[in-house]
Amino acid sequence: MANELNIVLADKGLAVTCQRYLNGAAVSPAITLSEVGVNTGVYSGNMAGAAGNYALAFIAAGENVGAGSILWDGTQEVTLFPIKTKTDALDTTRLANCSTVEITGQQIATI
């Protein structure tokens, strides 16, 4: 995976880093984020490290400009609630009282 660490800031052209914390301890080194495009204020970087639930501090010019967290399995972000897409198999066992299923206004199945 790539670009798991993201922040949008009003200020453009900054040098932004992401300091990771695991179990309350800072993990070195901080990860450098790059601005996506030119003067967009969108900063992105690649997560690295051992598996764990990380607290994140985004820093620019020595100031904390944002915070977040990421659940990491050592190679990719862990999604606790996978999002179903129209191409995923539809579980009809929970749809006994429903005749039509819609996602974002598009009918995907009639039972």
N, C-alpha and C positions, 0 to 999 in steps of 0.2 A: 504494500500500500504506500501511498505518498500523499503529502499535503493534508495530514490529519489535524495539524495545528493551524487555526485560522482566526484572524481578528480583523475587524473593519474599524478604522479610525478616521476621524475628521481630518487629521493632519496627514499630509502626504510627504514622501521623501524621507521618512524616518529610518533609523537603524533600530529595528525591533528584535528583541530576544524573548525566548520563552524559558523561564526557570521552572523546572519540574521538581515536585516534592513527593516523595514516597514515604509513607508512614511518618510524616512530619519532618523528614530530613531532606535537605536540598540534594538533588542529583546533578552531578557535574558531568560534562559541561552544559551550560545553558545552550539551547538550540537557537541558531540564528534564523530569523524569518526573512524572506525576500518579499519585496513589494511586487504584486502581480500586475504586470503592465507598467505604464508610466504614469506617475502621479494619480493613482487610483485610490490610495488609502486602504487598500486590501492587502493584508500581509499573510503569508502562508509558509509553512515549514513542515519537515518530515519528523514524525515522532520516532524515537528510538529508546530502547531500554528493556529491562526485564519486565515480566508480566506484573501487573499491579494496577491499583486504582490511584492515579496521580492527580494531585492538585497542581494547577498551572497558574503562574504569574507572568503576565506579558509586560515587558519593561522597555521603555524608550527614554533616552537621555537621563537614565538613573531614576526615573519615576515609574510607578506602577500604573499602567494604562488600561489594564483589564485582567480578569481572572476567569478561571474555568476549571474543568476537570476532564479526565479521559480515562476510561477503563481500557487497559491495554493487555493483550495476551502475549506480548513479546514480539509479534510480527504485524499485528493489525489491531484496529480498534474493535472492541467488543460491543455489539449492538444488543441491548437487552430485549427490545421489542422489534423484531424484524418487520419491515413494512412489506405488505403483500402488493404485488403489481398485477396488472391485468393478465400477465402470462403465467403467474403462479397457479398451482392447482388450487381449486376452490373446495374448501371443506364444507360440504352440504349438511353434515350431521347437526349443525347448530342452526339451520335455516328451516326447521320444520314448519314454522308459522309464517313463512315469508314466501312470496311467489316470485318476486323480482329482486335482484341484487344490483345496486348501483354504486359506483365509485366515481367521485368527482363528476357527477351528472351523466356518466356514460353507462348504459346498460351493458353488463358483461355476462349475465346469465339469467335465464328464465327457468324456473324449476316447475 
